[in-house]
Amino acid sequence: MDSNYKPVAKTHLEKSQMGNETLLYNSENDKVTVLNKTAAAVWERCDGKHTIEQIAEDLRKAFNAPEDCDVASDVEAAIKTLREDGILE
């Protein structure tokens, strides 16, 4: 993925919480996506203002991830899945 890519979450999704999971309903494709706490944190930061690396750094701090943890690769994988599920622009 391009290092300057700034993902943008679709705004028309219906969001609900079920325990520790976030459910997103996309009426465009009639699909529900279930996000765990980490994936939801990625999705919430997809505001079109932050690159993958910036999102990864924010999550590293929020979750106290060790410095040797490759958070950027995990964020990139999550964003790829979010795009495939149709919840990003």
N, CA, C and O atoms as a GROMACS GRO file, in nm:
protein
  356
    1MET      N    1   0.085  -0.117   0.000
    1MET     CA    2   0.000   0.000   0.000
    1MET      C    3   0.089   0.123   0.000
    1MET      O    4   0.196   0.124   0.060
    2ASP      N    5   0.044   0.226  -0.067
    2ASP     CA    6   0.116   0.353  -0.075
    2ASP      C    7   0.134   0.412   0.066
    2ASP      O    8   0.040   0.416   0.144
    3SER      N    9   0.255   0.456   0.096
    3SER     CA   10   0.283   0.511   0.229
    3SER      C   11   0.208   0.641   0.257
    3SER      O   12   0.194   0.680   0.373
    4ASN      N   13   0.159   0.707   0.153
    4ASN     CA   14   0.082   0.831   0.170
    4ASN      C   15  -0.068   0.807   0.175
    4ASN      O   16  -0.146   0.902   0.191
    5TYR      N   17  -0.110   0.682   0.161
    5TYR     CA   18  -0.253   0.648   0.160
    5TYR      C   19  -0.315   0.682   0.295
    5TYR      O   20  -0.264   0.644   0.401
    6LYS      N   21  -0.426   0.755   0.289
    6LYS     CA   22  -0.499   0.795   0.409
    6LYS      C   23  -0.641   0.739   0.397
    6LYS      O   24  -0.725   0.800   0.332
    7PRO      N   25  -0.668   0.624   0.459
    7PRO     CA   26  -0.798   0.559   0.445
    7PRO      C   27  -0.911   0.643   0.502
    7PRO      O   28  -0.894   0.716   0.599
    8VAL      N   29  -1.028   0.628   0.439
    8VAL     CA   30  -1.146   0.702   0.481
    8VAL      C   31  -1.260   0.603   0.503
    8VAL      O   32  -1.297   0.528   0.413
    9ALA      N   33  -1.316   0.603   0.623
    9ALA     CA   34  -1.430   0.517   0.655
    9ALA      C   35  -1.556   0.574   0.592
    9ALA      O   36  -1.576   0.696   0.588
   10LYS      N   37  -1.642   0.485   0.542
   10LYS     CA   38  -1.771   0.530   0.490
   10LYS      C   39  -1.854   0.582   0.606
   10LYS      O   40  -1.848   0.529   0.717
   11THR      N   41  -1.931   0.686   0.578
   11THR     CA   42  -2.004   0.752   0.687
   11THR      C   43  -2.146   0.701   0.704
   11THR      O   44  -2.208   0.728   0.807
   12HIS      N   45  -2.200   0.628   0.608
   12HIS     CA   46  -2.340   0.586   0.615
   12HIS      C   47  -2.360   0.453   0.688
   12HIS      O   48  -2.472   0.402   0.691
   13LEU      N   49  -2.256   0.396   0.744
   13LEU     CA   50  -2.266   0.266   0.809
   13LEU      C   51  -2.340   0.276   0.941
   13LEU      O   52  -2.326   0.373   1.015
   14GLU      N   53  -2.418   0.172   0.970
   14GLU     CA   54  -2.484   0.164   1.100
   14GLU      C   55  -2.390   0.091   1.195
   14GLU      O   56  -2.340  -0.017   1.163
   15LYS      N   57  -2.366   0.150   1.310
   15LYS     CA   58  -2.270   0.095   1.407
   15LYS      C   59  -2.343   0.056   1.534
   15LYS      O   60  -2.429   0.129   1.584
   16SER      N   61  -2.307  -0.062   1.586
   16SER     CA   62  -2.360  -0.103   1.716
   16SER      C   63  -2.254  -0.183   1.791
   16SER      O   64  -2.159  -0.234   1.731
   17GLN      N   65  -2.270  -0.192   1.920
   17GLN     CA   66  -2.176  -0.265   2.004
   17GLN      C   67  -2.242  -0.393   2.054
   17GLN      O   68  -2.361  -0.395   2.088
   18MET      N   69  -2.165  -0.500   2.056
   18MET     CA   70  -2.210  -0.625   2.115
   18MET      C   71  -2.093  -0.679   2.197
   18MET      O   72  -2.002  -0.743   2.144
   19GLY      N   73  -2.097  -0.652   2.326
   19GLY     CA   74  -1.985  -0.689   2.411
   19GLY      C   75  -1.862  -0.610   2.372
   19GLY      O   76  -1.865  -0.487   2.366
   20ASN      N   77  -1.753  -0.680   2.344
   20ASN     CA   78  -1.628  -0.616   2.305
   20ASN      C   79  -1.616  -0.598   2.154
   20ASN      O   80  -1.512  -0.554   2.105
   21GLU      N   81  -1.720  -0.631   2.081
   21GLU     CA   82  -1.714  -0.623   1.935
   21GLU      C   83  -1.798  -0.508   1.882
   21GLU      O   84  -1.900  -0.471   1.940
   22THR      N   85  -1.752  -0.452   1.772
   22THR     CA   86  -1.824  -0.347   1.701
   22THR      C   87  -1.882  -0.409   1.575
   22THR      O   88  -1.810  -0.475   1.499
   23LEU      N   89  -2.011  -0.389   1.552
   23LEU     CA   90  -2.077  -0.439   1.433
   23LEU      C   91  -2.107  -0.321   1.342
   23LEU      O   92  -2.163  -0.221   1.386
   24LEU      N   93  -2.069  -0.334   1.215
   24LEU     CA   94  -2.094  -0.231   1.115
   24LEU      C   95  -2.182  -0.290   1.006
   24LEU      O   96  -2.149  -0.393   0.947
   25TYR      N   97  -2.294  -0.224   0.980
   25TYR     CA   98  -2.383  -0.271   0.875
   25TYR      C   99  -2.372  -0.175   0.757
   25TYR      O  100  -2.390  -0.054   0.771
   26ASN      N  101  -2.342  -0.231   0.640
   26ASN     CA  102  -2.331  -0.155   0.516
   26ASN      C  103  -2.453  -0.186   0.431
   26ASN      O  104  -2.465  -0.296   0.377
   27SER      N  105  -2.544  -0.091   0.419
   27SER     CA  106  -2.667  -0.113   0.342
   27SER      C  107  -2.641  -0.120   0.192
   27SER      O  108  -2.725  -0.170   0.118
   28GLU      N  109  -2.525  -0.071   0.146
   28GLU     CA  110  -2.492  -0.078   0.004
   28GLU      C  111  -2.475  -0.222  -0.044
   28GLU      O  112  -2.515  -0.256  -0.155
   29ASN      N  113  -2.416  -0.305   0.040
   29ASN     CA  114  -2.395  -0.445   0.001
   29ASN      C  115  -2.464  -0.542   0.096
   29ASN      O  116  -2.443  -0.664   0.088
   30ASP      N  117  -2.546  -0.490   0.188
   30ASP     CA  118  -2.622  -0.570   0.284
   30ASP      C  119  -2.530  -0.663   0.364
   30ASP      O  120  -2.562  -0.780   0.386
   31LYS      N  121  -2.416  -0.610   0.406
   31LYS     CA  122  -2.316  -0.690   0.476
   31LYS      C  123  -2.290  -0.634   0.615
   31LYS      O  124  -2.285  -0.513   0.635
   32VAL      N  125  -2.273  -0.725   0.711
   32VAL     CA  126  -2.235  -0.688   0.846
   32VAL      C  127  -2.089  -0.729   0.866
   32VAL      O  128  -2.051  -0.842   0.837
   33THR      N  129  -2.010  -0.637   0.916
   33THR     CA  130  -1.871  -0.664   0.948
   33THR      C  131  -1.855  -0.656   1.099
   33THR      O  132  -1.898  -0.559   1.162
   34VAL      N  133  -1.794  -0.758   1.156
   34VAL     CA  134  -1.771  -0.763   1.300
   34VAL      C  135  -1.624  -0.733   1.326
   34VAL      O  136  -1.535  -0.799   1.272
   35LEU      N  137  -1.600  -0.631   1.409
   35LEU     CA  138  -1.464  -0.589   1.440
   35LEU      C  139  -1.432  -0.614   1.586
   35LEU      O  140  -1.511  -0.583   1.675
   36ASN      N  141  -1.314  -0.672   1.610
   36ASN     CA  142  -1.269  -0.682   1.748
   36ASN      C  143  -1.220  -0.545   1.792
   36ASN      O  144  -1.224  -0.449   1.714
   37LYS      N  145  -1.175  -0.534   1.914
   37LYS     CA  146  -1.136  -0.405   1.971
   37LYS      C  147  -1.026  -0.338   1.888
   37LYS      O  148  -1.031  -0.217   1.865
   38THR      N  149  -0.928  -0.415   1.844
   38THR     CA  150  -0.816  -0.358   1.769
   38THR      C  151  -0.860  -0.314   1.630
   38THR      O  152  -0.825  -0.204   1.586
   39ALA      N  153  -0.936  -0.397   1.561
   39ALA     CA  154  -0.985  -0.361   1.427
   39ALA      C  155  -1.076  -0.238   1.434
   39ALA      O  156  -1.073  -0.152   1.346
   40ALA      N  157  -1.158  -0.231   1.538
   40ALA     CA  158  -1.244  -0.114   1.555
   40ALA      C  159  -1.160   0.012   1.576
   40ALA      O  160  -1.194   0.119   1.526
   41ALA      N  161  -1.050  -0.001   1.650
   41ALA     CA  162  -0.961   0.113   1.672
   41ALA      C  163  -0.899   0.159   1.541
   41ALA      O  164  -0.883   0.279   1.519
   42VAL      N  165  -0.864   0.065   1.454
   42VAL     CA  166  -0.812   0.100   1.321
   42VAL      C  167  -0.920   0.174   1.244
   42VAL      O  168  -0.896   0.282   1.190
   43TRP      N  169  -1.040   0.116   1.236
   43TRP     CA  170  -1.150   0.173   1.158
   43TRP      C  171  -1.183   0.315   1.206
   43TRP      O  172  -1.206   0.404   1.125
   44GLU      N  173  -1.186   0.335   1.336
   44GLU     CA  174  -1.220   0.466   1.392
   44GLU      C  175  -1.117   0.573   1.354
   44GLU      O  176  -1.148   0.692   1.354
   45ARG      N  177  -0.996   0.532   1.322
   45ARG     CA  178  -0.890   0.626   1.285
   45ARG      C  179  -0.881   0.648   1.134
   45ARG      O  180  -0.795   0.722   1.087
   46CYS      N  181  -0.967   0.584   1.060
   46CYS     CA  182  -0.969   0.600   0.913
   46CYS      C  183  -1.053   0.723   0.879
   46CYS      O  184  -1.167   0.712   0.835
   47ASP      N  185  -0.994   0.839   0.900
   47ASP     CA  186  -1.065   0.966   0.883
   47ASP      C  187  -1.016   1.047   0.763
   47ASP      O  188  -1.058   1.161   0.743
   48GLY      N  189  -0.927   0.987   0.684
   48GLY     CA  190  -0.873   1.058   0.568
   48GLY      C  191  -0.763   1.157   0.601
   48GLY      O  192  -0.713   1.226   0.513
   49LYS      N  193  -0.726   1.164   0.726
   49LYS     CA  194  -0.623   1.258   0.770
   49LYS      C  195  -0.494   1.188   0.812
   49LYS      O  196  -0.390   1.253   0.824
   50HIS      N  197  -0.501   1.056   0.835
   50HIS     CA  198  -0.386   0.984   0.890
   50HIS      C  199  -0.342   0.871   0.797
   50HIS      O  200  -0.425   0.798   0.743
   51THR      N  201  -0.212   0.860   0.780
   51THR     CA  202  -0.154   0.751   0.702
   51THR      C  203  -0.156   0.622   0.786
   51THR      O  204  -0.184   0.625   0.906
   52ILE      N  205  -0.125   0.512   0.720
   52ILE     CA  206  -0.117   0.384   0.791
   52ILE      C  207  -0.014   0.392   0.903
   52ILE      O  208  -0.038   0.345   1.014
   53GLU      N  209   0.100   0.452   0.874
   53GLU     CA  210   0.205   0.462   0.976
   53GLU      C  211   0.158   0.547   1.094
   53GLU      O  212   0.189   0.515   1.209
   54GLN      N  213   0.086   0.655   1.068
   54GLN     CA  214   0.035   0.739   1.177
   54GLN      C  215  -0.069   0.663   1.259
   54GLN      O  216  -0.071   0.674   1.382
   55ILE      N  217  -0.155   0.588   1.192
   55ILE     CA  218  -0.254   0.506   1.264
   55ILE      C  219  -0.181   0.402   1.349
   55ILE      O  220  -0.218   0.380   1.464
   56ALA      N  221  -0.078   0.339   1.291
   56ALA     CA  222  -0.003   0.237   1.364
   56ALA      C  223   0.064   0.297   1.488
   56ALA      O  224   0.062   0.236   1.595
   57GLU      N  225   0.121   0.413   1.475
   57GLU     CA  226   0.187   0.477   1.589
   57GLU      C  227   0.086   0.511   1.698
   57GLU      O  228   0.114   0.494   1.817
   58ASP      N  229  -0.030   0.558   1.658
   58ASP     CA  230  -0.136   0.589   1.754
   58ASP      C  231  -0.179   0.463   1.829
   58ASP      O  232  -0.197   0.464   1.950
   59LEU      N  233  -0.196   0.352   1.754
   59LEU     CA  234  -0.237   0.226   1.817
   59LEU      C  235  -0.126   0.170   1.906
   59LEU      O  236  -0.153   0.113   2.011
   60ARG      N  237  -0.002   0.186   1.864
   60ARG     CA  238   0.112   0.139   1.945
   60ARG      C  239   0.106   0.204   2.083
   60ARG      O  240   0.128   0.139   2.185
   61LYS      N  241   0.077   0.333   2.084
   61LYS     CA  242   0.068   0.406   2.211
   61LYS      C  243  -0.058   0.365   2.289
   61LYS      O  244  -0.052   0.342   2.410
   62ALA      N  245  -0.172   0.357   2.220
   62ALA     CA  246  -0.299   0.327   2.285
   62ALA      C  247  -0.300   0.188   2.350
   62ALA      O  248  -0.359   0.169   2.456
   63PHE      N  249  -0.233   0.092   2.285
   63PHE     CA  250  -0.232  -0.045   2.335
   63PHE      C  251  -0.100  -0.085   2.402
   63PHE      O  252  -0.080  -0.202   2.434
   64ASN      N  253  -0.011   0.012   2.421
   64ASN     CA  254   0.119  -0.014   2.483
   64ASN      C  255   0.193  -0.130   2.415
   64ASN      O  256   0.248  -0.217   2.482
   65ALA      N  257   0.194  -0.129   2.283
   65ALA     CA  258   0.262  -0.236   2.207
   65ALA      C  259   0.413  -0.219   2.219
   65ALA      O  260   0.463  -0.106   2.220
   66PRO      N  261   0.486  -0.330   2.228
   66PRO     CA  262   0.632  -0.321   2.234
   66PRO      C  263   0.688  -0.259   2.106
   66PRO      O  264   0.629  -0.274   1.998
   67GLU      N  265   0.800  -0.192   2.117
   67GLU     CA  266   0.862  -0.126   2.002
   67GLU      C  267   0.895  -0.222   1.889
   67GLU      O  268   0.892  -0.184   1.772
   68ASP      N  269   0.926  -0.348   1.922
   68ASP     CA  270   0.962  -0.444   1.818
   68ASP      C  271   0.840  -0.508   1.750
   68ASP      O  272   0.856  -0.591   1.660
   69CYS      N  273   0.722  -0.472   1.792
   69CYS     CA  274   0.599  -0.524   1.732
   69CYS      C  275   0.571  -0.449   1.602
   69CYS      O  276   0.573  -0.326   1.600
   70ASP      N  277   0.546  -0.521   1.494
   70ASP     CA  278   0.522  -0.460   1.362
   70ASP      C  279   0.376  -0.420   1.348
   70ASP      O  280   0.299  -0.483   1.275
   71VAL      N  281   0.339  -0.316   1.417
   71VAL     CA  282   0.200  -0.269   1.420
   71VAL      C  283   0.157  -0.220   1.281
   71VAL      O  284   0.041  -0.240   1.242
   72ALA      N  285   0.246  -0.158   1.207
   72ALA     CA  286   0.212  -0.106   1.074
   72ALA      C  287   0.164  -0.217   0.980
   72ALA      O  288   0.070  -0.197   0.904
   73SER      N  289   0.228  -0.333   0.985
   73SER     CA  290   0.185  -0.445   0.901
   73SER      C  291   0.047  -0.494   0.943
   73SER      O  292  -0.035  -0.529   0.858
   74ASP      N  293   0.022  -0.496   1.073
   74ASP     CA  294  -0.110  -0.538   1.122
   74ASP      C  295  -0.217  -0.437   1.080
   74ASP      O  296  -0.327  -0.476   1.042
   75VAL      N  297  -0.185  -0.309   1.088
   75VAL     CA  298  -0.279  -0.205   1.047
   75VAL      C  299  -0.306  -0.216   0.897
   75VAL      O  300  -0.421  -0.205   0.853
   76GLU      N  301  -0.202  -0.237   0.819
   76GLU     CA  302  -0.219  -0.250   0.674
   76GLU      C  303  -0.308  -0.370   0.641
   76GLU      O  304  -0.394  -0.361   0.553
   77ALA      N  305  -0.288  -0.482   0.710
   77ALA     CA  306  -0.372  -0.600   0.688
   77ALA      C  307  -0.517  -0.572   0.726
   77ALA      O  308  -0.610  -0.614   0.656
   78ALA      N  309  -0.537  -0.502   0.836
   78ALA     CA  310  -0.673  -0.468   0.879
   78ALA      C  311  -0.740  -0.376   0.777
   78ALA      O  312  -0.857  -0.395   0.745
   79ILE      N  313  -0.667  -0.279   0.727
   79ILE     CA  314  -0.723  -0.186   0.629
   79ILE      C  315  -0.757  -0.259   0.500
   79ILE      O  316  -0.859  -0.229   0.437
   80LYS      N  317  -0.675  -0.353   0.460
   80LYS     CA  318  -0.704  -0.432   0.341
   80LYS      C  319  -0.836  -0.507   0.359
   80LYS      O  320  -0.920  -0.509   0.268
   81THR      N  321  -0.856  -0.567   0.475
   81THR     CA  322  -0.980  -0.639   0.503
   81THR      C  323  -1.099  -0.544   0.507
   81THR      O  324  -1.206  -0.575   0.455
   82LEU      N  325  -1.081  -0.427   0.568
   82LEU     CA  326  -1.189  -0.328   0.574
   82LEU      C  327  -1.229  -0.283   0.434
   82LEU      O  328  -1.347  -0.264   0.406
   83ARG      N  329  -1.131  -0.265   0.347
   83ARG     CA  330  -1.160  -0.227   0.208
   83ARG      C  331  -1.236  -0.338   0.136
   83ARG      O  332  -1.333  -0.313   0.064
   84GLU      N  333  -1.192  -0.462   0.157
   84GLU     CA  334  -1.259  -0.576   0.093
   84GLU      C  335  -1.403  -0.590   0.141
   84GLU      O  336  -1.491  -0.631   0.065
   85ASP      N  337  -1.427  -0.555   0.267
   85ASP     CA  338  -1.562  -0.563   0.323
   85ASP      C  339  -1.649  -0.443   0.283
   85ASP      O  340  -1.768  -0.440   0.314
   86GLY      N  341  -1.590  -0.347   0.214
   86GLY     CA  342  -1.666  -0.233   0.164
   86GLY      C  343  -1.700  -0.128   0.267
   86GLY      O  344  -1.798  -0.056   0.250
   87ILE      N  345  -1.622  -0.118   0.373
   87ILE     CA  346  -1.653  -0.016   0.475
   87ILE      C  347  -1.556   0.101   0.473
   87ILE      O  348  -1.562   0.189   0.559
   88LEU      N  349  -1.466   0.101   0.374
   88LEU     CA  350  -1.381   0.217   0.351
   88LEU      C  351  -1.410   0.270   0.212
   88LEU      O  352  -1.449   0.195   0.122
   89GLU      N  353  -1.390   0.401   0.194
   89GLU     CA  354  -1.407   0.462   0.062
   89GLU      C  355  -1.300   0.413  -0.032
   89GLU      O  356  -1.297   0.453  -0.148
   0.00000   0.00000   0.00000
